[in-house]
Amino acid sequence: MLEIIGYILTGMCLIGTFLNCKQIKYCFVIWFFANIGWLLYDFNTVQYYRCVLDIVQTITAVWGYKVWSKKK
């Protein structure tokens, strides 16, 4: 089951990257939920060092969304 979740989260991250390349601000929303998913995944698999990365990436997703929202 965890393997399937990993594939889903990877797909979400790739979609977020594609949307970012197209300069669509909703990439940050997808990244936010993907990063929360990775945080739970990494916590569940006892990869606490990755949890730190997941937290930072979640914060930057929120930050990016706010910055891009102000531009338009």
Secondary structure, 3 states (H helix, E strand, C coil): CHHHHHHHHHHHHHHHHHHHHCCCCCHHHHHHHHHHHHHHHHHHCCCHHHHHHHHHHHHHHHHHHHHHHHHC
